[in-house]
Amino acid sequence: MARNIGSRYTAHQILGRGSAGTVWLGEGPEGPVAIKLLREDLASDQELVGRFVQERTALLGLDHPHVVAVRDLVVDGNDLALVMTLVRGTDLRTRLDRERRLAPEAAVAIIADVADGLAAAHKAQIVHRDVKPENILLDMEGPLGPGGAHPALLTDFGVAKLIDTPRRTKATKIIGTPDYLAPEIVEGLPPRAAVDIYALATVLYELLAGFTPFGGGHPGAVLRRHVTETVVPLPGIPEELWQLLVQCLAKAPASRLRASELAVRLRDLLPLLAGIPPLEVDEPGPEESEQAPGYDEQQYTPAADEPRRRGAVPLVPGSAPDSNRDTHTSMRVPAPDELAGGPLGTARAPRAPGKPRPGSARNKAASVRKRRITLGAAAVLLCAAVAVGGWLATGGGDGDGAPQDSENSAPATP
């Protein structure tokens, strides 16, 4: 059923639901639009509404071919909405779900587009804070690029910042999608532009490998991996691309490239990647359910008044909300002692079929079993050796059962 959004827009059809609200296909004075209507509890928060209005100029001024433009912000009674350009296509998560992984050329072309969009945002002092496949849209009506990639646009600018207000989240809480959170956010530092570069590099890794480098299992374990783990090389990609990934996944924010530099470097690599097929990488096994020591599961669940599992918010007709990722999850900042200690191993190392990945709980359990078997066999051999030695020492028989003779064994002759 249609509903009015302010005095200029009409929402006709729900396109998707997400952690922050509902996206509608709408109509405005200039034609079709996407309207993101934020949740009622957000709209009733006067502090958030004030921040919303303060961000109006910055969000409306962010105009770039690879950013979904915000056309208007509506504050009307209980309605708090962002009116955006309607992109006719799908989101990157939907494509990943369908294809599992992309050819390197197409993956790099998509990420280069997004890096261009981020460069414009960072120049305007806007940090996205929630870069992930769900927030990258593919324009199916746009011209095809390298590797047959459709133009990519980054959406949902400002939403994470608007929700993450001091009143709504304590200083000991962080909001974000665990798989893509930069280490400095996990450690409680304020998000700067470098967090977007880390998240975008994580997305590129996911496009190539089919899984994120530090994801899988309990959110607490994921957070710890971001701080303590190193990522292993992906087989089959040029060394230049791998080194670029490593630099942008650096634990130290200052070591990462700027968005503009990343876009240029990625496009320089495109000729080198032409014709390379999608990688053949063995996905991590079911052992990713491991939980980092010291983490309380209840500390890493969404707020009580929000759904436990929340999906993406697609802004395009025909795309379905994602259901296999936690997004905008409220988590406490881990204490230093929880992040300290030796690494757990390589968080998401590619592995041989049927083999546990290095450092995993399953791998450790297998090692323990192997040690127990080895020790058990050694104990059996030791016992056998002791028994044989004792038998020989007490005068055991020879091969035909005759007594062991010696010069003192015969009775003395009278």
SULBEL-V764557 format. One record per run of one state. SS is the DSSP state (A for helix, B for strand, O for the rest). FROM is the first residue (numbers start at 1). LEN is the number of residues. If there is no record, write none. Layout:
BEGIN
SS_FROM_LEN, SS_FROM_LEN
END
This chain:
BEGIN
O_1_2, B_3_3, O_6_3, B_9_9, O_18_3, B_21_8, O_29_2, B_31_8, O_39_1, A_40_4, O_44_2, A_46_9, O_55_1, A_56_5, O_61_6, B_67_1, O_68_2, B_70_7, O_77_2, B_79_7, O_86_3, B_89_3, A_92_8, O_100_4, A_104_20, O_124_9, A_133_3, B_136_4, O_140_6, A_146_3, O_149_2, B_151_4, O_155_4, A_159_5, O_164_9, B_173_4, O_177_1, A_178_3, O_181_2, A_183_4, O_187_6, A_193_17, O_210_9, A_219_10, O_229_10, A_239_10, O_249_4, A_253_3, O_256_3, A_259_15, O_274_12, A_286_4, O_290_7, A_297_4, O_301_28, B_329_4, O_333_3, A_336_4, O_340_21, A_361_33, O_394_21
END
